[in-house]
Amino acid sequence: MDTSKEYVQMCEKATEIQALKRGIMNNNDHFAIVSEEKLTFLPRQDQLQEMIGDYGECVNIFQDYIDCVDGEPMAVIWDAPYHIETMEQLWLAFVMYKKYNKAWNGEDWIMSS
């Protein structure tokens, strides 16, 4: 389970994912303490996969995503000013891209072009 500073920031800024936490929380969920008043939900990889839907469809769509993002080979993503370190970070980026048309720029989620 990714509890890195980078993943916490990505999750905290993913307001769409934070809004979903009430509907999918269970006893095995992880949270990061951001402040005394705020807990940030850190979705596990399986929870992120469930947000896409059917497993077979999810795997096919994910393969297309890692092969090519916005018409660019995935290598462009690896050369971005940020570096995806874990599968949770990659799946969160995929969910945000596929469901909300947003991409991580290293600091925030922005609308994809």
C-alpha positions as CSV (number, residue, x, y, z in Angstrom):
1,M,0.0,0.0,0.0
2,D,1.4,3.3,-1.1
3,T,1.5,5.8,1.8
4,S,4.2,8.1,0.2
5,K,4.0,11.8,0.4
6,E,3.4,11.9,-3.4
7,Y,0.5,9.5,-3.3
8,V,-1.1,11.3,-0.3
9,Q,-0.9,14.6,-2.3
10,M,-2.3,13.0,-5.4
11,C,-5.2,11.5,-3.4
12,E,-5.9,14.7,-1.4
13,K,-6.1,16.7,-4.6
14,A,-8.4,14.1,-6.3
15,T,-11.5,15.7,-4.9
16,E,-13.7,13.3,-7.0
17,I,-12.1,10.3,-5.3
18,Q,-12.3,11.9,-1.9
19,A,-16.1,12.4,-2.5
20,L,-16.5,8.7,-3.2
21,K,-14.8,7.5,0.1
22,R,-18.1,7.3,2.1
23,G,-19.6,4.8,-0.4
24,I,-16.6,2.5,-0.6
25,M,-15.0,2.6,2.8
26,N,-14.4,-0.5,4.8
27,N,-12.2,-1.6,7.8
28,N,-9.2,-2.2,5.6
29,D,-9.0,1.3,4.2
30,H,-6.0,3.5,4.7
31,F,-6.0,7.2,5.5
32,A,-3.4,9.8,5.8
33,I,-3.6,12.4,8.5
34,V,-3.2,15.7,6.7
35,S,-4.2,17.9,9.6
36,E,-6.1,17.6,12.8
37,E,-9.4,18.1,11.0
38,K,-8.7,16.2,7.7
39,L,-8.1,12.6,6.8
40,T,-7.3,11.8,3.2
41,F,-8.6,8.5,1.8
42,L,-5.9,6.5,0.1
43,P,-7.6,4.0,-2.2
44,R,-6.0,0.6,-2.7
45,Q,-5.3,-0.7,-6.2
46,D,-8.3,-3.0,-6.1
47,Q,-10.6,-0.1,-5.1
48,L,-9.2,2.0,-8.0
49,Q,-9.8,-0.9,-10.4
50,E,-13.4,-1.3,-9.2
51,M,-14.0,2.4,-10.0
52,I,-13.5,1.5,-13.7
53,G,-16.0,-1.3,-13.8
54,D,-15.9,-4.8,-15.3
55,Y,-12.5,-6.4,-14.7
56,G,-12.0,-7.6,-18.3
57,E,-13.0,-4.3,-19.7
58,C,-10.8,-2.6,-17.1
59,V,-7.7,-4.5,-18.1
60,N,-8.2,-3.8,-21.8
61,I,-8.8,-0.1,-21.2
62,F,-5.8,0.1,-18.9
63,Q,-3.5,-1.6,-21.5
64,D,-4.6,1.0,-24.0
65,Y,-3.9,3.8,-21.5
66,I,-0.3,2.6,-20.7
67,D,0.4,2.1,-24.4
68,C,-0.7,5.6,-25.4
69,V,-2.0,8.6,-23.5
70,D,-3.5,11.5,-25.6
71,G,-2.0,10.0,-28.7
72,E,1.5,10.1,-27.1
73,P,3.5,7.0,-26.2
74,M,3.5,6.3,-22.5
75,A,7.2,7.1,-22.4
76,V,6.2,10.8,-22.5
77,I,4.5,10.3,-19.2
78,W,7.7,8.9,-17.7
79,D,9.6,12.0,-18.8
80,A,7.1,14.3,-17.2
81,P,8.2,16.6,-14.3
82,Y,6.9,14.0,-11.9
83,H,7.6,10.3,-11.8
84,I,5.0,7.6,-11.1
85,E,6.6,5.3,-8.5
86,T,3.8,2.8,-7.6
87,M,0.9,0.9,-9.1
88,E,-1.5,2.9,-6.9
89,Q,-0.2,6.1,-8.4
90,L,-0.5,4.7,-11.9
91,W,-4.0,3.4,-11.3
92,L,-5.1,6.7,-9.7
93,A,-3.8,8.6,-12.7
94,F,-5.7,6.2,-15.0
95,V,-9.0,6.5,-13.0
96,M,-8.7,10.3,-13.0
97,Y,-7.9,10.4,-16.7
98,K,-10.6,7.9,-17.7
99,K,-13.5,9.0,-15.5
100,Y,-12.8,12.8,-15.1
101,N,-10.5,13.6,-18.0
102,K,-7.8,14.9,-15.7
103,A,-4.0,14.4,-15.6
104,W,-1.5,14.9,-12.8
105,N,1.1,17.6,-13.5
106,G,3.1,16.9,-10.4
107,E,1.2,19.4,-8.2
108,D,-2.5,19.1,-9.1
109,W,-5.1,17.4,-11.3
110,I,-5.7,19.5,-14.5
111,M,-8.1,19.0,-17.4
112,S,-6.5,16.9,-20.1
113,S,-6.4,18.4,-23.6
